[in-house]
Amino acid sequence: MTTSSHIRGVGLFASDGETTSANRPQATKQLFWSFVRLVSARWPEYSIEAALLALFMISACTCTVIFELPSSPVRQAIPSAFLRRALTGIAMGLTAIALIYSPWGQRSGAISIRQ
């Protein structure tokens, strides 16, 4: 059994001698249940990551609409496309910083604070 062709004892290639058409479904089941155990152990962190990503995307859409919608007063007040894009970038950077340093961001592992 070679380490490079196995994931926790599950053969990946038919040339291993262990994985044949007869036991391939068993290997697939083992791999599936290993994945299920991993997700079930870390679902709170994955949920936090999903929520933070959703907040970032909502912020991105909102900033883009504010700065780029033709009928937006902000767009009419700032005629330079470069300046509007720069302000959008700054707003998204500040959003990312706020999410990373938030309690959820710290819990998800976005940043590790050493004491």
C-alpha positions, 0 to 999 in steps of 0.5 A: 500500500503506497501512501500517495495512492491512498487516502486513509486506507482507501485505494484510489487506483485499480493498479493498487491491487486492492481496489477492484470493481468488486470493492470499489463501492466500499471504497467510495462509501468509506470516502463519503463517510469520511467526508460526512464526519469531517463536515459534521465536526466542523459545521459551525465554522463552515456556516460562519464562513458562508455567512461572512461570504454572503455579507461580503457579497451583499456589501459588494452589490450595495457598493456597486449599485451606490457608485455605478447606478446611472440614477444614483446621486453619488454617481452623478456627484462623482463624474470620474469613473476611476474615482468611483471604482477606487472608492468602491475598492476602498469600501470593499477593503474596509468591509473585508477588514471589518469581517475578518476582525469581527468575532465571527471572523476570528472564530472562523480562523480568518485571523489568529490573534496571538497573546 
